[in-house]
């Protein structure tokens, strides 16, 4: 196995996809993507309307 620092972004993505046992289903892809790509809730916007 290659050193983690020497892996390309594509190789890291492909490895993550294999670990998550992805398939060609769009629904399965969306579900798996939500597991690894969580967005934090937006912080209060400092530019509040007047």
C-alpha distance matrix in Angstrom:
0.0 3.8 6.6 8.6 11.6 10.5 9.9 13.2 15.5 15.3 11.5 12.1 15.2 13.8 11.3 14.4 16.5 14.6 14.7 18.4 19.1 21.0 23.5 26.0 28.7 29.8 30.9 27.6 25.9 28.4 28.0 24.2 24.6 27.1 24.7 22.3 24.9 27.8 30.4 32.5 36.2 38.2 40.0 43.7 44.7 46.8 48.8 50.9 53.7 57.1
3.8 0.0 3.8 6.3 8.4 6.8 6.9 10.4 13.2 13.5 10.1 10.9 14.4 13.7 11.7 14.7 17.1 16.0 16.2 19.6 20.7 22.1 24.6 26.8 29.5 30.2 31.5 28.5 26.3 28.6 28.5 24.7 24.5 27.1 25.0 22.1 24.2 27.2 29.5 31.5 35.3 36.9 38.6 42.3 43.0 44.9 46.8 49.1 51.9 55.3
6.6 3.8 0.0 3.8 5.5 5.4 6.8 10.5 13.0 14.4 11.5 11.2 15.0 15.2 13.1 15.4 18.3 17.7 17.4 20.6 22.3 23.6 26.5 28.7 31.1 31.5 32.6 29.6 27.3 29.1 29.0 25.3 24.7 26.9 24.7 21.7 23.6 26.2 28.3 30.0 33.8 35.3 36.6 40.3 41.0 42.7 44.8 47.2 50.1 53.4
8.6 6.3 3.8 0.0 3.8 5.5 5.5 8.8 10.4 12.4 9.8 8.5 12.3 13.3 11.1 12.7 16.0 16.0 15.3 18.2 20.3 21.5 24.5 26.7 28.8 28.9 29.8 27.0 24.5 26.1 25.9 22.3 21.5 23.5 21.4 18.2 19.9 22.5 24.5 26.2 29.9 31.4 32.8 36.5 37.3 39.1 41.2 43.5 46.4 49.7
11.6 8.4 5.5 3.8 0.0 3.8 5.6 8.3 10.2 12.8 11.1 10.1 13.8 15.3 13.9 15.3 18.4 19.0 18.6 21.1 23.4 24.0 27.0 28.8 31.0 30.6 31.8 29.2 26.4 27.8 28.0 24.4 23.1 25.1 23.4 19.9 21.0 23.5 25.0 26.5 30.2 31.3 32.4 36.0 36.5 38.0 40.0 42.6 45.5 48.7
10.5 6.8 5.4 5.5 3.8 0.0 3.8 6.5 9.6 11.5 9.6 10.1 13.6 14.4 13.6 15.7 18.3 18.6 19.0 21.7 23.4 23.9 26.4 28.0 30.5 30.4 32.0 29.4 26.6 28.3 28.8 25.2 24.0 26.4 24.9 21.5 22.6 25.4 27.0 28.9 32.6 33.6 35.0 38.5 38.8 40.4 42.2 44.8 47.5 50.8
9.9 6.9 6.8 5.5 5.6 3.8 0.0 3.8 6.6 8.0 5.9 6.4 9.9 10.6 10.1 12.3 14.7 15.1 15.7 18.3 19.9 20.1 22.6 24.2 26.7 26.6 28.2 25.7 22.8 24.7 25.3 21.7 20.5 23.2 21.8 18.4 19.7 22.8 24.5 26.8 30.4 31.6 33.4 36.9 37.3 39.2 40.9 43.3 45.9 49.3
13.2 10.4 10.5 8.8 8.3 6.5 3.8 0.0 3.8 5.3 5.1 6.3 8.6 9.9 10.7 12.4 14.2 15.5 16.6 18.5 20.0 19.6 21.7 22.8 25.3 24.8 26.7 24.6 21.4 23.1 24.3 21.0 19.3 22.1 21.4 17.9 18.5 21.8 23.2 25.8 29.2 30.1 32.0 35.5 35.5 37.5 38.9 41.4 43.8 47.2
15.5 13.2 13.0 10.4 10.2 9.6 6.6 3.8 0.0 3.8 5.5 5.1 6.2 8.6 9.9 10.6 12.3 14.3 15.3 16.5 18.3 17.5 19.8 20.6 22.8 22.0 23.7 21.8 18.5 19.8 21.1 18.0 16.0 18.7 18.3 14.7 15.0 18.3 19.7 22.3 25.7 26.6 28.7 32.2 32.2 34.4 35.6 38.0 40.4 43.8
15.3 13.5 14.4 12.4 12.8 11.5 8.0 5.3 3.8 0.0 3.8 5.4 5.0 6.1 8.5 9.8 10.4 12.3 14.1 15.3 16.3 15.2 17.0 17.7 20.2 19.8 21.9 20.0 16.7 18.6 20.1 17.0 15.4 18.6 18.3 15.2 15.8 19.4 21.1 24.1 27.4 28.4 30.8 34.3 34.3 36.7 37.8 40.0 42.1 45.7
11.5 10.1 11.5 9.8 11.1 9.6 5.9 5.1 5.5 3.8 0.0 3.8 5.4 5.1 6.1 8.6 9.8 10.5 12.2 14.2 15.2 14.9 17.1 18.4 21.1 21.2 23.1 20.6 17.7 20.0 20.9 17.4 16.5 19.7 18.7 15.7 17.0 20.6 22.7 25.5 29.0 30.4 32.7 36.3 36.6 39.0 40.4 42.5 44.8 48.4
12.1 10.9 11.2 8.5 10.1 10.1 6.4 6.3 5.1 5.4 3.8 0.0 3.8 5.5 5.1 6.2 8.6 10.0 10.5 12.3 14.2 14.2 17.0 18.7 20.8 20.6 21.9 19.4 16.6 18.4 18.9 15.3 14.2 17.0 15.7 12.5 14.0 17.4 19.6 22.2 25.8 27.4 29.6 33.2 33.8 36.2 37.8 39.8 42.3 45.9
15.2 14.4 15.0 12.3 13.8 13.6 9.9 8.6 6.2 5.0 5.4 3.8 0.0 3.8 5.4 5.1 6.1 8.7 9.8 10.6 12.2 11.4 13.9 15.3 17.3 16.9 18.4 16.1 13.0 14.9 15.8 12.4 11.1 14.3 13.6 10.6 11.9 15.5 17.8 20.8 24.1 25.8 28.3 31.9 32.4 35.1 36.4 38.3 40.5 44.2
13.8 13.7 15.2 13.3 15.3 14.4 10.6 9.9 8.6 6.1 5.1 5.5 3.8 0.0 3.8 5.4 5.0 6.2 8.6 9.9 10.4 9.9 12.1 13.7 16.2 16.7 18.3 15.7 13.1 15.7 16.5 13.1 12.7 16.2 15.3 13.0 14.8 18.4 20.9 24.1 27.3 29.1 31.8 35.4 36.0 38.7 40.0 41.7 43.9 47.6
11.3 11.7 13.1 11.1 13.9 13.6 10.1 10.7 9.9 8.5 6.1 5.1 5.4 3.8 0.0 3.8 5.4 5.1 6.2 8.6 9.8 10.6 13.4 15.8 18.1 18.8 19.8 16.7 14.6 17.1 17.1 13.4 13.6 16.6 14.8 12.6 15.1 18.4 21.3 24.1 27.5 29.6 32.0 35.7 36.6 39.3 40.9 42.6 45.0 48.7
14.4 14.7 15.4 12.7 15.3 15.7 12.3 12.4 10.6 9.8 8.6 6.2 5.1 5.4 3.8 0.0 3.8 5.4 5.0 6.2 8.6 9.1 12.5 15.0 16.5 16.8 17.3 14.3 12.2 14.2 13.8 10.1 10.2 12.9 11.0 8.8 11.6 14.7 17.8 20.6 23.9 26.2 28.7 32.4 33.5 36.3 38.0 39.5 41.9 45.6
16.5 17.1 18.3 16.0 18.4 18.3 14.7 14.2 12.3 10.4 9.8 8.6 6.1 5.0 5.4 3.8 0.0 3.8 5.5 5.2 6.2 5.6 8.8 11.2 13.0 13.5 14.4 11.4 9.3 12.0 12.1 8.5 9.2 12.5 11.3 9.9 12.3 15.7 18.7 21.9 24.9 27.2 30.1 33.6 34.6 37.6 39.0 40.3 42.5 46.2
14.6 16.0 17.7 16.0 19.0 18.6 15.1 15.5 14.3 12.3 10.5 10.0 8.7 6.2 5.1 5.4 3.8 0.0 3.8 5.4 4.9 6.4 9.2 12.3 14.4 15.8 16.6 13.1 11.9 15.0 14.5 11.0 12.5 15.5 13.8 12.8 15.7 18.8 22.1 25.0 28.1 30.6 33.3 36.9 38.1 41.0 42.6 43.9 46.1 49.8
14.7 16.2 17.4 15.3 18.6 19.0 15.7 16.6 15.3 14.1 12.2 10.5 9.8 8.6 6.2 5.0 5.5 3.8 0.0 3.8 5.5 8.0 11.5 14.8 16.2 17.4 17.3 13.7 12.9 15.3 14.0 10.4 12.2 14.5 11.9 11.2 14.6 17.2 20.7 23.3 26.5 29.2 31.8 35.4 36.9 39.8 41.6 42.8 45.2 48.9
18.4 19.6 20.6 18.2 21.1 21.7 18.3 18.5 16.5 15.3 14.2 12.3 10.6 9.9 8.6 6.2 5.2 5.4 3.8 0.0 3.8 5.6 9.3 12.6 13.3 14.2 13.8 10.2 9.7 11.9 10.3 6.8 9.3 11.4 9.1 9.3 12.6 15.0 18.6 21.3 24.2 27.1 29.9 33.4 34.9 38.0 39.7 40.6 42.9 46.6
19.1 20.7 22.3 20.3 23.4 23.4 19.9 20.0 18.3 16.3 15.2 14.2 12.2 10.4 9.8 8.6 6.2 4.9 5.5 3.8 0.0 3.8 6.7 10.4 11.5 13.4 13.3 9.6 9.7 12.7 11.5 8.7 11.5 13.9 12.3 12.8 15.7 18.3 21.8 24.7 27.4 30.2 33.2 36.6 38.0 41.2 42.7 43.5 45.7 49.4
21.0 22.1 23.6 21.5 24.0 23.9 20.1 19.6 17.5 15.2 14.9 14.2 11.4 9.9 10.6 9.1 5.6 6.4 8.0 5.6 3.8 0.0 3.8 7.1 8.2 9.9 10.4 6.9 6.4 9.9 9.6 7.2 9.4 12.3 11.7 12.1 14.4 17.2 20.4 23.6 26.1 28.6 31.8 35.2 36.2 39.6 40.7 41.6 43.5 47.3
23.5 24.6 26.5 24.5 27.0 26.4 22.6 21.7 19.8 17.0 17.1 17.0 13.9 12.1 13.4 12.5 8.8 9.2 11.5 9.3 6.7 3.8 0.0 3.8 5.6 8.3 9.5 6.8 7.0 10.7 11.0 9.7 11.8 14.7 14.7 15.4 17.2 19.9 22.9 26.3 28.4 30.8 34.2 37.4 38.3 41.7 42.6 43.4 45.0 48.8
26.0 26.8 28.7 26.7 28.8 28.0 24.2 22.8 20.6 17.7 18.4 18.7 15.3 13.7 15.8 15.0 11.2 12.3 14.8 12.6 10.4 7.1 3.8 0.0 3.8 6.4 8.8 7.6 7.3 10.7 12.1 11.6 12.8 15.8 16.7 17.2 18.3 21.0 23.6 27.1 29.0 31.1 34.6 37.6 38.2 41.6 42.2 43.0 44.3 48.1
28.7 29.5 31.1 28.8 31.0 30.5 26.7 25.3 22.8 20.2 21.1 20.8 17.3 16.2 18.1 16.5 13.0 14.4 16.2 13.3 11.5 8.2 5.6 3.8 0.0 3.8 5.4 5.2 6.1 8.7 10.0 10.6 12.0 14.3 15.6 16.9 17.7 20.0 22.4 25.8 27.4 29.5 33.1 36.0 36.7 40.3 40.8 41.3 42.5 46.2
29.8 30.2 31.5 28.9 30.6 30.4 26.6 24.8 22.0 19.8 21.2 20.6 16.9 16.7 18.8 16.8 13.5 15.8 17.4 14.2 13.4 9.9 8.3 6.4 3.8 0.0 3.8 5.5 5.0 6.1 8.6 9.9 10.3 12.3 14.4 15.6 15.6 17.7 19.7 23.2 24.4 26.4 30.1 32.7 33.3 36.9 37.2 37.7 38.8 42.6
30.9 31.5 32.6 29.8 31.8 32.0 28.2 26.7 23.7 21.9 23.1 21.9 18.4 18.3 19.8 17.3 14.4 16.6 17.3 13.8 13.3 10.4 9.5 8.8 5.4 3.8 0.0 3.8 5.4 5.2 6.2 8.7 9.8 10.8 12.8 14.8 15.1 16.5 18.7 21.9 23.0 25.3 28.9 31.5 32.5 36.2 36.7 36.9 38.1 41.8
27.6 28.5 29.6 27.0 29.2 29.4 25.7 24.6 21.8 20.0 20.6 19.4 16.1 15.7 16.7 14.3 11.4 13.1 13.7 10.2 9.6 6.9 6.8 7.6 5.2 5.5 3.8 0.0 3.8 5.5 5.1 6.2 8.5 10.0 11.0 12.9 14.1 15.9 18.6 21.8 23.4 26.0 29.5 32.4 33.5 37.1 38.0 38.4 39.9 43.6
25.9 26.3 27.3 24.5 26.4 26.6 22.8 21.4 18.5 16.7 17.7 16.6 13.0 13.1 14.6 12.2 9.3 11.9 12.9 9.7 9.7 6.4 7.0 7.3 6.1 5.0 5.4 3.8 0.0 3.8 5.5 5.2 5.9 8.6 10.0 10.9 11.6 14.0 16.6 20.0 21.9 24.1 27.6 30.7 31.5 35.0 35.8 36.5 38.1 41.9
28.4 28.6 29.1 26.1 27.8 28.3 24.7 23.1 19.8 18.6 20.0 18.4 14.9 15.7 17.1 14.2 12.0 15.0 15.3 11.9 12.7 9.9 10.7 10.7 8.7 6.1 5.2 5.5 3.8 0.0 3.8 5.5 5.0 6.2 8.8 10.2 10.0 11.7 13.9 17.2 18.7 20.9 24.5 27.4 28.3 31.9 32.6 33.1 34.6 38.4
28.0 28.5 29.0 25.9 28.0 28.8 25.3 24.3 21.1 20.1 20.9 18.9 15.8 16.5 17.1 13.8 12.1 14.5 14.0 10.3 11.5 9.6 11.0 12.1 10.0 8.6 6.2 5.1 5.5 3.8 0.0 3.8 5.5 5.3 6.7 9.4 10.2 11.2 14.0 16.9 18.5 21.3 24.7 27.6 29.0 32.6 33.7 34.0 35.7 39.5
24.2 24.7 25.3 22.3 24.4 25.2 21.7 21.0 18.0 17.0 17.4 15.3 12.4 13.1 13.4 10.1 8.5 11.0 10.4 6.8 8.7 7.2 9.7 11.6 10.6 9.9 8.7 6.2 5.2 5.5 3.8 0.0 3.8 5.4 5.2 6.9 8.7 10.6 13.9 17.0 19.2 22.0 25.2 28.5 29.8 33.2 34.6 35.2 37.2 40.9
24.6 24.5 24.7 21.5 23.1 24.0 20.5 19.3 16.0 15.4 16.5 14.2 11.1 12.7 13.6 10.2 9.2 12.5 12.2 9.3 11.5 9.4 11.8 12.8 12.0 10.3 9.8 8.5 5.9 5.0 5.5 3.8 0.0 3.8 5.3 5.4 5.7 8.3 11.1 14.5 16.9 19.2 22.5 25.8 26.8 30.2 31.4 32.3 34.2 38.0
27.1 27.1 26.9 23.5 25.1 26.4 23.2 22.1 18.7 18.6 19.7 17.0 14.3 16.2 16.6 12.9 12.5 15.5 14.5 11.4 13.9 12.3 14.7 15.8 14.3 12.3 10.8 10.0 8.6 6.2 5.3 5.4 3.8 0.0 3.8 5.6 5.3 5.9 8.9 11.9 13.9 16.7 19.9 23.1 24.5 28.0 29.3 29.9 32.0 35.7
24.7 25.0 24.7 21.4 23.4 24.9 21.8 21.4 18.3 18.3 18.7 15.7 13.6 15.3 14.8 11.0 11.3 13.8 11.9 9.1 12.3 11.7 14.7 16.7 15.6 14.4 12.8 11.0 10.0 8.8 6.7 5.2 5.3 3.8 0.0 3.8 6.0 6.7 10.4 12.8 15.3 18.4 21.3 24.7 26.4 29.7 31.4 32.0 34.4 38.0
22.3 22.1 21.7 18.2 19.9 21.5 18.4 17.9 14.7 15.2 15.7 12.5 10.6 13.0 12.6 8.8 9.9 12.8 11.2 9.3 12.8 12.1 15.4 17.2 16.9 15.6 14.8 12.9 10.9 10.2 9.4 6.9 5.4 5.6 3.8 0.0 3.8 6.1 9.6 12.2 15.4 18.0 20.7 24.3 25.7 28.8 30.6 31.6 34.1 37.7
24.9 24.2 23.6 19.9 21.0 22.6 19.7 18.5 15.0 15.8 17.0 14.0 11.9 14.8 15.1 11.6 12.3 15.7 14.6 12.6 15.7 14.4 17.2 18.3 17.7 15.6 15.1 14.1 11.6 10.0 10.2 8.7 5.7 5.3 6.0 3.8 0.0 3.8 6.4 9.7 12.7 14.9 17.8 21.3 22.4 25.5 27.1 28.2 30.6 34.3
27.8 27.2 26.2 22.5 23.5 25.4 22.8 21.8 18.3 19.4 20.6 17.4 15.5 18.4 18.4 14.7 15.7 18.8 17.2 15.0 18.3 17.2 19.9 21.0 20.0 17.7 16.5 15.9 14.0 11.7 11.2 10.6 8.3 5.9 6.7 6.1 3.8 0.0 3.8 6.4 9.3 12.0 14.9 18.4 19.9 23.1 24.9 25.7 28.3 31.9
30.4 29.5 28.3 24.5 25.0 27.0 24.5 23.2 19.7 21.1 22.7 19.6 17.8 20.9 21.3 17.8 18.7 22.1 20.7 18.6 21.8 20.4 22.9 23.6 22.4 19.7 18.7 18.6 16.6 13.9 14.0 13.9 11.1 8.9 10.4 9.6 6.4 3.8 0.0 3.8 6.4 8.5 11.5 14.9 16.3 19.5 21.2 22.1 24.6 28.2
32.5 31.5 30.0 26.2 26.5 28.9 26.8 25.8 22.3 24.1 25.5 22.2 20.8 24.1 24.1 20.6 21.9 25.0 23.3 21.3 24.7 23.6 26.3 27.1 25.8 23.2 21.9 21.8 20.0 17.2 16.9 17.0 14.5 11.9 12.8 12.2 9.7 6.4 3.8 0.0 3.8 6.4 8.6 12.2 14.1 17.1 19.3 20.1 23.0 26.4
36.2 35.3 33.8 29.9 30.2 32.6 30.4 29.2 25.7 27.4 29.0 25.8 24.1 27.3 27.5 23.9 24.9 28.1 26.5 24.2 27.4 26.1 28.4 29.0 27.4 24.4 23.0 23.4 21.9 18.7 18.5 19.2 16.9 13.9 15.3 15.4 12.7 9.3 6.4 3.8 0.0 3.8 6.4 9.4 11.7 15.0 17.0 17.2 19.9 23.3
38.2 36.9 35.3 31.4 31.3 33.6 31.6 30.1 26.6 28.4 30.4 27.4 25.8 29.1 29.6 26.2 27.2 30.6 29.2 27.1 30.2 28.6 30.8 31.1 29.5 26.4 25.3 26.0 24.1 20.9 21.3 22.0 19.2 16.7 18.4 18.0 14.9 12.0 8.5 6.4 3.8 0.0 3.8 6.6 8.1 11.5 13.3 13.8 16.6 20.0
40.0 38.6 36.6 32.8 32.4 35.0 33.4 32.0 28.7 30.8 32.7 29.6 28.3 31.8 32.0 28.7 30.1 33.3 31.8 29.9 33.2 31.8 34.2 34.6 33.1 30.1 28.9 29.5 27.6 24.5 24.7 25.2 22.5 19.9 21.3 20.7 17.8 14.9 11.5 8.6 6.4 3.8 0.0 3.8 6.2 8.8 11.5 12.1 15.4 18.5
43.7 42.3 40.3 36.5 36.0 38.5 36.9 35.5 32.2 34.3 36.3 33.2 31.9 35.4 35.7 32.4 33.6 36.9 35.4 33.4 36.6 35.2 37.4 37.6 36.0 32.7 31.5 32.4 30.7 27.4 27.6 28.5 25.8 23.1 24.7 24.3 21.3 18.4 14.9 12.2 9.4 6.6 3.8 0.0 3.8 6.2 8.8 8.7 12.1 15.0
44.7 43.0 41.0 37.3 36.5 38.8 37.3 35.5 32.2 34.3 36.6 33.8 32.4 36.0 36.6 33.5 34.6 38.1 36.9 34.9 38.0 36.2 38.3 38.2 36.7 33.3 32.5 33.5 31.5 28.3 29.0 29.8 26.8 24.5 26.4 25.7 22.4 19.9 16.3 14.1 11.7 8.1 6.2 3.8 0.0 3.8 5.4 6.3 9.7 12.7
46.8 44.9 42.7 39.1 38.0 40.4 39.2 37.5 34.4 36.7 39.0 36.2 35.1 38.7 39.3 36.3 37.6 41.0 39.8 38.0 41.2 39.6 41.7 41.6 40.3 36.9 36.2 37.1 35.0 31.9 32.6 33.2 30.2 28.0 29.7 28.8 25.5 23.1 19.5 17.1 15.0 11.5 8.8 6.2 3.8 0.0 3.8 5.7 9.3 11.5
48.8 46.8 44.8 41.2 40.0 42.2 40.9 38.9 35.6 37.8 40.4 37.8 36.4 40.0 40.9 38.0 39.0 42.6 41.6 39.7 42.7 40.7 42.6 42.2 40.8 37.2 36.7 38.0 35.8 32.6 33.7 34.6 31.4 29.3 31.4 30.6 27.1 24.9 21.2 19.3 17.0 13.3 11.5 8.8 5.4 3.8 0.0 3.8 6.4 8.8
50.9 49.1 47.2 43.5 42.6 44.8 43.3 41.4 38.0 40.0 42.5 39.8 38.3 41.7 42.6 39.5 40.3 43.9 42.8 40.6 43.5 41.6 43.4 43.0 41.3 37.7 36.9 38.4 36.5 33.1 34.0 35.2 32.3 29.9 32.0 31.6 28.2 25.7 22.1 20.1 17.2 13.8 12.1 8.7 6.3 5.7 3.8 0.0 3.8 6.4
53.7 51.9 50.1 46.4 45.5 47.5 45.9 43.8 40.4 42.1 44.8 42.3 40.5 43.9 45.0 41.9 42.5 46.1 45.2 42.9 45.7 43.5 45.0 44.3 42.5 38.8 38.1 39.9 38.1 34.6 35.7 37.2 34.2 32.0 34.4 34.1 30.6 28.3 24.6 23.0 19.9 16.6 15.4 12.1 9.7 9.3 6.4 3.8 0.0 3.8
57.1 55.3 53.4 49.7 48.7 50.8 49.3 47.2 43.8 45.7 48.4 45.9 44.2 47.6 48.7 45.6 46.2 49.8 48.9 46.6 49.4 47.3 48.8 48.1 46.2 42.6 41.8 43.6 41.9 38.4 39.5 40.9 38.0 35.7 38.0 37.7 34.3 31.9 28.2 26.4 23.3 20.0 18.5 15.0 12.7 11.5 8.8 6.4 3.8 0.0
